[in-house]
Amino acid sequence: METLGQKLKDLREEAGLTQVELAKILFIDKSTIAKYETDKVVPSFAMVIKIAKFFKVRTDYFAGLED
């Protein structure tokens, strides 16, 4: 099963974005994106919602409840 971080990285790469570009879009630091993608830090639920809205996926996707 893919982790939240792996799913985030997949979405980011599919969108053709760098970590720096995504960080600017989400108004967070690039190192935070890196920590999310390596599962060193779990984003807050508010941030998961923001990420899901940006990538046009449901929050259930990050919870592993849907593909």
Biopython code that builds the backbone (N, CA, C, O; Angstrom):
import numpy as np
from Bio.PDB.StructureBuilder import StructureBuilder

atoms = [
    (1, "MET", "N", (0.838, -1.192, 0.000)),
    (1, "MET", "CA", (0.000, 0.000, 0.000)),
    (1, "MET", "C", (0.878, 1.249, 0.000)),
    (1, "MET", "O", (1.826, 1.363, 0.777)),
    (2, "GLU", "N", (0.544, 2.173, -0.882)),
    (2, "GLU", "CA", (1.293, 3.420, -0.965)),
    (2, "GLU", "C", (1.023, 4.303, 0.247)),
    (2, "GLU", "O", (-0.097, 4.358, 0.753)),
    (3, "THR", "N", (2.051, 4.983, 0.697)),
    (3, "THR", "CA", (1.896, 5.916, 1.810)),
    (3, "THR", "C", (1.387, 7.258, 1.273)),
    (3, "THR", "O", (1.373, 7.496, 0.066)),
    (4, "LEU", "N", (0.979, 8.109, 2.183)),
    (4, "LEU", "CA", (0.544, 9.449, 1.816)),
    (4, "LEU", "C", (1.671, 10.167, 1.077)),
    (4, "LEU", "O", (1.437, 10.836, 0.071)),
    (5, "GLY", "N", (2.875, 10.023, 1.577)),
    (5, "GLY", "CA", (4.019, 10.677, 0.947)),
    (5, "GLY", "C", (4.261, 10.209, -0.475)),
    (5, "GLY", "O", (4.550, 11.016, -1.358)),
    (6, "GLN", "N", (4.145, 8.908, -0.700)),
    (6, "GLN", "CA", (4.330, 8.363, -2.043)),
    (6, "GLN", "C", (3.243, 8.865, -2.984)),
    (6, "GLN", "O", (3.510, 9.179, -4.144)),
    (7, "LYS", "N", (2.027, 8.938, -2.482)),
    (7, "LYS", "CA", (0.917, 9.427, -3.298)),
    (7, "LYS", "C", (1.121, 10.900, -3.664)),
    (7, "LYS", "O", (0.874, 11.311, -4.797)),
    (8, "LEU", "N", (1.573, 11.677, -2.689)),
    (8, "LEU", "CA", (1.839, 13.094, -2.946)),
    (8, "LEU", "C", (2.928, 13.247, -4.005)),
    (8, "LEU", "O", (2.789, 14.049, -4.929)),
    (9, "LYS", "N", (4.000, 12.489, -3.875)),
    (9, "LYS", "CA", (5.088, 12.562, -4.846)),
    (9, "LYS", "C", (4.609, 12.169, -6.243)),
    (9, "LYS", "O", (4.961, 12.815, -7.230)),
    (10, "ASP", "N", (3.810, 11.110, -6.322)),
    (10, "ASP", "CA", (3.270, 10.680, -7.616)),
    (10, "ASP", "C", (2.428, 11.777, -8.254)),
    (10, "ASP", "O", (2.581, 12.067, -9.441)),
    (11, "LEU", "N", (1.541, 12.388, -7.473)),
    (11, "LEU", "CA", (0.696, 13.463, -8.000)),
    (11, "LEU", "C", (1.535, 14.647, -8.461)),
    (11, "LEU", "O", (1.292, 15.223, -9.521)),
    (12, "ARG", "N", (2.520, 14.998, -7.650)),
    (12, "ARG", "CA", (3.385, 16.139, -7.996)),
    (12, "ARG", "C", (4.137, 15.872, -9.299)),
    (12, "ARG", "O", (4.197, 16.728, -10.181)),
    (13, "GLU", "N", (4.707, 14.677, -9.404)),
    (13, "GLU", "CA", (5.466, 14.347, -10.613)),
    (13, "GLU", "C", (4.560, 14.250, -11.843)),
    (13, "GLU", "O", (4.950, 14.675, -12.930)),
    (14, "GLU", "N", (3.361, 13.697, -11.683)),
    (14, "GLU", "CA", (2.407, 13.620, -12.796)),
    (14, "GLU", "C", (2.019, 15.009, -13.285)),
    (14, "GLU", "O", (1.754, 15.214, -14.470)),
    (15, "ALA", "N", (1.989, 15.961, -12.351)),
    (15, "ALA", "CA", (1.652, 17.347, -12.708)),
    (15, "ALA", "C", (2.855, 18.096, -13.279)),
    (15, "ALA", "O", (2.727, 19.234, -13.732)),
    (16, "GLY", "N", (4.016, 17.457, -13.255)),
    (16, "GLY", "CA", (5.216, 18.093, -13.787)),
    (16, "GLY", "C", (5.767, 19.196, -12.908)),
    (16, "GLY", "O", (6.405, 20.128, -13.397)),
    (17, "LEU", "N", (5.522, 19.092, -11.608)),
    (17, "LEU", "CA", (5.965, 20.116, -10.672)),
    (17, "LEU", "C", (7.189, 19.657, -9.885)),
    (17, "LEU", "O", (7.334, 18.473, -9.582)),
    (18, "THR", "N", (8.062, 20.601, -9.560)),
    (18, "THR", "CA", (9.162, 20.317, -8.646)),
    (18, "THR", "C", (8.654, 20.508, -7.215)),
    (18, "THR", "O", (7.570, 21.047, -6.995)),
    (19, "GLN", "N", (9.451, 20.062, -6.259)),
    (19, "GLN", "CA", (9.083, 20.303, -4.864)),
    (19, "GLN", "C", (9.030, 21.794, -4.574)),
    (19, "GLN", "O", (8.171, 22.255, -3.822)),
    (20, "VAL", "N", (9.934, 22.538, -5.162)),
    (20, "VAL", "CA", (9.972, 24.000, -4.956)),
    (20, "VAL", "C", (8.697, 24.644, -5.495)),
    (20, "VAL", "O", (8.098, 25.494, -4.836)),
    (21, "GLU", "N", (8.287, 24.238, -6.689)),
    (21, "GLU", "CA", (7.080, 24.812, -7.290)),
    (21, "GLU", "C", (5.846, 24.498, -6.457)),
    (21, "GLU", "O", (5.015, 25.375, -6.221)),
    (22, "LEU", "N", (5.719, 23.240, -6.005)),
    (22, "LEU", "CA", (4.560, 22.874, -5.195)),
    (22, "LEU", "C", (4.575, 23.610, -3.863)),
    (22, "LEU", "O", (3.532, 24.048, -3.377)),
    (23, "ALA", "N", (5.742, 23.743, -3.281)),
    (23, "ALA", "CA", (5.859, 24.468, -2.012)),
    (23, "ALA", "C", (5.366, 25.905, -2.155)),
    (23, "ALA", "O", (4.667, 26.414, -1.279)),
    (24, "LYS", "N", (5.729, 26.559, -3.261)),
    (24, "LYS", "CA", (5.278, 27.938, -3.491)),
    (24, "LYS", "C", (3.763, 28.004, -3.638)),
    (24, "LYS", "O", (3.126, 28.923, -3.123)),
    (25, "ILE", "N", (3.185, 27.031, -4.339)),
    (25, "ILE", "CA", (1.735, 26.988, -4.531)),
    (25, "ILE", "C", (1.015, 26.832, -3.201)),
    (25, "ILE", "O", (-0.029, 27.443, -2.977)),
    (26, "LEU", "N", (1.582, 26.003, -2.310)),
    (26, "LEU", "CA", (0.943, 25.711, -1.025)),
    (26, "LEU", "C", (1.380, 26.671, 0.086)),
    (26, "LEU", "O", (0.911, 26.566, 1.219)),
    (27, "PHE", "N", (2.279, 27.605, -0.243)),
    (27, "PHE", "CA", (2.798, 28.578, 0.730)),
    (27, "PHE", "C", (3.479, 27.901, 1.911)),
    (27, "PHE", "O", (3.268, 28.271, 3.066)),
    (28, "ILE", "N", (4.309, 26.891, 1.593)),
    (28, "ILE", "CA", (5.106, 26.226, 2.614)),
    (28, "ILE", "C", (6.535, 26.088, 2.103)),
    (28, "ILE", "O", (6.810, 26.380, 0.940)),
    (29, "ASP", "N", (7.441, 25.647, 2.960)),
    (29, "ASP", "CA", (8.841, 25.503, 2.590)),
    (29, "ASP", "C", (9.069, 24.231, 1.784)),
    (29, "ASP", "O", (8.380, 23.232, 1.988)),
    (30, "LYS", "N", (10.026, 24.266, 0.879)),
    (30, "LYS", "CA", (10.367, 23.100, 0.056)),
    (30, "LYS", "C", (10.745, 21.913, 0.932)),
    (30, "LYS", "O", (10.418, 20.773, 0.604)),
    (31, "SER", "N", (11.428, 22.170, 2.040)),
    (31, "SER", "CA", (11.840, 21.066, 2.915)),
    (31, "SER", "C", (10.635, 20.372, 3.537)),
    (31, "SER", "O", (10.702, 19.187, 3.862)),
    (32, "THR", "N", (9.544, 21.094, 3.705)),
    (32, "THR", "CA", (8.321, 20.495, 4.234)),
    (32, "THR", "C", (7.740, 19.515, 3.225)),
    (32, "THR", "O", (7.290, 18.433, 3.600)),
    (33, "ILE", "N", (7.747, 19.883, 1.954)),
    (33, "ILE", "CA", (7.287, 18.966, 0.902)),
    (33, "ILE", "C", (8.140, 17.708, 0.925)),
    (33, "ILE", "O", (7.616, 16.596, 0.856)),
    (34, "ALA", "N", (9.449, 17.879, 1.021)),
    (34, "ALA", "CA", (10.362, 16.734, 1.053)),
    (34, "ALA", "C", (10.050, 15.831, 2.246)),
    (34, "ALA", "O", (10.072, 14.606, 2.123)),
    (35, "LYS", "N", (9.765, 16.429, 3.384)),
    (35, "LYS", "CA", (9.437, 15.636, 4.584)),
    (35, "LYS", "C", (8.106, 14.909, 4.418)),
    (35, "LYS", "O", (7.963, 13.769, 4.860)),
    (36, "TYR", "N", (7.127, 15.563, 3.781)),
    (36, "TYR", "CA", (5.854, 14.892, 3.509)),
    (36, "TYR", "C", (6.080, 13.688, 2.593)),
    (36, "TYR", "O", (5.567, 12.598, 2.846)),
    (37, "GLU", "N", (6.851, 13.899, 1.528)),
    (37, "GLU", "CA", (7.043, 12.852, 0.525)),
    (37, "GLU", "C", (7.843, 11.663, 1.054)),
    (37, "GLU", "O", (7.700, 10.547, 0.553)),
    (38, "THR", "N", (8.671, 11.892, 2.049)),
    (38, "THR", "CA", (9.455, 10.797, 2.637)),
    (38, "THR", "C", (8.807, 10.270, 3.913)),
    (38, "THR", "O", (9.382, 9.441, 4.618)),
    (39, "ASP", "N", (7.610, 10.759, 4.198)),
    (39, "ASP", "CA", (6.836, 10.329, 5.373)),
    (39, "ASP", "C", (7.538, 10.603, 6.699)),
    (39, "ASP", "O", (7.311, 9.909, 7.691)),
    (40, "LYS", "N", (8.392, 11.622, 6.704)),
    (40, "LYS", "CA", (9.044, 12.026, 7.952)),
    (40, "LYS", "C", (8.124, 12.931, 8.765)),
    (40, "LYS", "O", (8.226, 13.011, 9.990)),
    (41, "VAL", "N", (7.219, 13.616, 8.051)),
    (41, "VAL", "CA", (6.231, 14.495, 8.686)),
    (41, "VAL", "C", (4.886, 14.214, 8.034)),
    (41, "VAL", "O", (4.789, 14.075, 6.815)),
    (42, "VAL", "N", (3.861, 14.132, 8.852)),
    (42, "VAL", "CA", (2.500, 13.949, 8.339)),
    (42, "VAL", "C", (1.841, 15.325, 8.285)),
    (42, "VAL", "O", (1.802, 16.038, 9.288)),
    (43, "PRO", "N", (1.323, 15.697, 7.116)),
    (43, "PRO", "CA", (0.677, 17.013, 7.024)),
    (43, "PRO", "C", (-0.585, 17.077, 7.886)),
    (43, "PRO", "O", (-1.241, 16.064, 8.132)),
    (44, "SER", "N", (-0.903, 18.271, 8.332)),
    (44, "SER", "CA", (-2.144, 18.463, 9.078)),
    (44, "SER", "C", (-3.322, 18.139, 8.163)),
    (44, "SER", "O", (-3.180, 18.110, 6.941)),
    (45, "PHE", "N", (-4.474, 17.899, 8.762)),
    (45, "PHE", "CA", (-5.648, 17.603, 7.952)),
    (45, "PHE", "C", (-5.998, 18.789, 7.061)),
    (45, "PHE", "O", (-6.428, 18.613, 5.920)),
    (46, "ALA", "N", (-5.811, 20.002, 7.591)),
    (46, "ALA", "CA", (-6.070, 21.202, 6.790)),
    (46, "ALA", "C", (-5.158, 21.234, 5.557)),
    (46, "ALA", "O", (-5.592, 21.630, 4.475)),
    (47, "MET", "N", (-3.905, 20.821, 5.719)),
    (47, "MET", "CA", (-2.977, 20.799, 4.586)),
    (47, "MET", "C", (-3.353, 19.686, 3.612)),
    (47, "MET", "O", (-3.242, 19.868, 2.400)),
    (48, "VAL", "N", (-3.794, 18.544, 4.117)),
    (48, "VAL", "CA", (-4.236, 17.461, 3.232)),
    (48, "VAL", "C", (-5.398, 17.941, 2.368)),
    (48, "VAL", "O", (-5.454, 17.645, 1.174)),
    (49, "ILE", "N", (-6.315, 18.673, 2.968)),
    (49, "ILE", "CA", (-7.450, 19.226, 2.213)),
    (49, "ILE", "C", (-6.951, 20.182, 1.139)),
    (49, "ILE", "O", (-7.419, 20.129, 0.001)),
    (50, "LYS", "N", (-6.010, 21.054, 1.482)),
    (50, "LYS", "CA", (-5.457, 22.009, 0.529)),
    (50, "LYS", "C", (-4.773, 21.283, -0.637)),
    (50, "LYS", "O", (-4.941, 21.658, -1.798)),
    (51, "ILE", "N", (-4.003, 20.243, -0.309)),
    (51, "ILE", "CA", (-3.304, 19.469, -1.347)),
    (51, "ILE", "C", (-4.320, 18.749, -2.229)),
    (51, "ILE", "O", (-4.198, 18.749, -3.454)),
    (52, "ALA", "N", (-5.317, 18.141, -1.605)),
    (52, "ALA", "CA", (-6.345, 17.410, -2.361)),
    (52, "ALA", "C", (-7.090, 18.349, -3.312)),
    (52, "ALA", "O", (-7.349, 17.993, -4.462)),
    (53, "LYS", "N", (-7.428, 19.530, -2.838)),
    (53, "LYS", "CA", (-8.123, 20.496, -3.693)),
    (53, "LYS", "C", (-7.253, 20.897, -4.877)),
    (53, "LYS", "O", (-7.738, 20.995, -6.005)),
    (54, "PHE", "N", (-5.966, 21.129, -4.620)),
    (54, "PHE", "CA", (-5.070, 21.537, -5.694)),
    (54, "PHE", "C", (-4.976, 20.451, -6.767)),
    (54, "PHE", "O", (-5.037, 20.745, -7.961)),
    (55, "PHE", "N", (-4.826, 19.195, -6.337)),
    (55, "PHE", "CA", (-4.667, 18.101, -7.300)),
    (55, "PHE", "C", (-6.002, 17.510, -7.764)),
    (55, "PHE", "O", (-6.032, 16.570, -8.559)),
    (56, "LYS", "N", (-7.099, 18.068, -7.261)),
    (56, "LYS", "CA", (-8.442, 17.625, -7.643)),
    (56, "LYS", "C", (-8.666, 16.137, -7.358)),
    (56, "LYS", "O", (-9.165, 15.386, -8.196)),
    (57, "VAL", "N", (-8.273, 15.740, -6.133)),
    (57, "VAL", "CA", (-8.539, 14.388, -5.645)),
    (57, "VAL", "C", (-9.277, 14.523, -4.318)),
    (57, "VAL", "O", (-9.267, 15.581, -3.688)),
    (58, "ARG", "N", (-9.914, 13.439, -3.911)),
    (58, "ARG", "CA", (-10.612, 13.447, -2.620)),
    (58, "ARG", "C", (-9.613, 13.155, -1.503)),
    (58, "ARG", "O", (-8.602, 12.490, -1.725)),
    (59, "THR", "N", (-9.897, 13.651, -0.315)),
    (59, "THR", "CA", (-9.011, 13.367, 0.814)),
    (59, "THR", "C", (-8.953, 11.864, 1.086)),
    (59, "THR", "O", (-7.964, 11.369, 1.626)),
    (60, "ASP", "N", (-10.005, 11.138, 0.716)),
    (60, "ASP", "CA", (-10.018, 9.676, 0.873)),
    (60, "ASP", "C", (-8.859, 9.030, 0.132)),
    (60, "ASP", "O", (-8.360, 7.984, 0.546)),
    (61, "TYR", "N", (-8.431, 9.645, -0.955)),
    (61, "TYR", "CA", (-7.302, 9.111, -1.731)),
    (61, "TYR", "C", (-6.057, 9.017, -0.848)),
    (61, "TYR", "O", (-5.343, 8.015, -0.883)),
    (62, "PHE", "N", (-5.799, 10.056, -0.061)),
    (62, "PHE", "CA", (-4.616, 10.076, 0.805)),
    (62, "PHE", "C", (-4.762, 9.123, 1.982)),
    (62, "PHE", "O", (-3.763, 8.640, 2.516)),
    (63, "ALA", "N", (-5.987, 8.851, 2.386)),
    (63, "ALA", "CA", (-6.237, 7.917, 3.494)),
    (63, "ALA", "C", (-6.210, 6.461, 3.027)),
    (63, "ALA", "O", (-6.296, 5.542, 3.842)),
    (64, "GLY", "N", (-6.090, 6.258, 1.719)),
    (64, "GLY", "CA", (-6.047, 4.905, 1.190)),
    (64, "GLY", "C", (-7.421, 4.268, 1.037)),
    (64, "GLY", "O", (-7.536, 3.051, 0.892)),
    (65, "LEU", "N", (-8.468, 5.099, 1.071)),
    (65, "LEU", "CA", (-9.835, 4.573, 0.964)),
    (65, "LEU", "C", (-10.326, 4.509, -0.466)),
    (65, "LEU", "O", (-11.369, 3.914, -0.739)),
    (66, "GLU", "N", (-9.579, 5.121, -1.393)),
    (66, "GLU", "CA", (-9.927, 5.040, -2.806)),
    (66, "GLU", "C", (-8.667, 5.194, -3.632)),
    (66, "GLU", "O", (-7.659, 5.711, -3.151)),
    (67, "ASP", "N", (-8.724, 4.749, -4.869)),
    (67, "ASP", "CA", (-7.567, 4.816, -5.766)),
    (67, "ASP", "C", (-7.521, 6.128, -6.528)),
    (67, "ASP", "O", (-6.610, 6.347, -7.326)),
]
sb = StructureBuilder()
sb.init_structure("model")
sb.init_model(0)
sb.init_chain("A")
sb.init_seg("    ")
for serial, (resi, resn, name, xyz) in enumerate(atoms, 1):
    if name == "N":
        sb.init_residue(resn, " ", resi, " ")
    sb.init_atom(name, np.array(xyz, "f"), 0.0, 1.0, " ", f" {name:<3s}", serial, name[0])
structure = sb.get_structure()
